[in-house]
Amino acid sequence: MTELNGSPADPEALRTLALTNYGHFTTMVVEDGRVRGAELHLDRLARDCRVLFDAPLDLGRVRAWARRVVPVTGRCTVRITVFDPALHLGDIARDADPQVLVTARPAPAAGAEPLRVRSAVHLRDLPEVKGVGLFGVLRLRREARRAGFDDVLFTDGDSTVLEGSTWNVGVVREGRVVWPAGPALAGTARELLRRGGAGTAVRVTLPELAGCEAVFATNAAVGVVPVTRVDDLVFPADHPMVTGLVEHYASLPAERL
């Protein structure tokens, strides 16, 4: 299902989104009407709307429009995209009137497979914003998959580990959880774990991964997933601290959307 501001989406508005590709979004898994970190998702939408459009976002209406596409029972993935159909390349500087596009699709099964990732030097535009411009991300993910990996891990020019294509990365080093510090999106799954006291943020470089006991990914769609390979480095899929994080995230309470 796809709705714009609570009504069937106008194809012309979607055409503008496709051609201009300026906006931001969040993606969440909704199960029986509940979402882990719902307030984090909504707060980020409001913050990103001010960054990209210099405009407020009515979160009450966003909630109401999102609920319209969510089944009463069952599990689905909901994406909320904020954009202005009137903005285009020629008048990108005009005052914006952000609109809310909500789409729903079946959610992937819980318990995703471990990831094998390839590193690549890449810094997203405004990494703190979950923007819709995914060309660089998808190009590198495609190249990684065609080379036999599952996904891509971004680093900067000094080999600092930053984030995955659509996920945050964490490591286990010297028996404790560490979140690599650097320009990256503060994903809702990572923030929920950090609020629960899991880990500290410090700089981690790609060569330093060789001294880590485990690597894992966090994402609102899949929770916590072991990373079993980074380039030529191999890590366990069943490290007890990562397994504990998987179980802890699954136990976190969900909020009504």
Buried (B, 14 or more C-beta within 10 A) or exposed (E): BBBBBBEEBEEEBBEBBEEBBBBBBBBBBBBEBBBBBBEBBBBBBBBBBEEBBEEEBEBEEBBEBBBEBBEEEEBBBBBBBBBBBBBEEEEEEEEBEBBBBBBBEEBEEEEBEBBBBBBBEBBBEBBBBBBBBBEBBEEBBEEBEEEEBBBBBBBBEEBBBBBBBBBBBBBBBEEEBBBBBBBBBBBBBBBBBBEEEBBEBEEBEBEBBEEBBBBBBBBBBBBBBBBBBBEEBEBBBEBEBBBEBBEBBEEBEBBEB
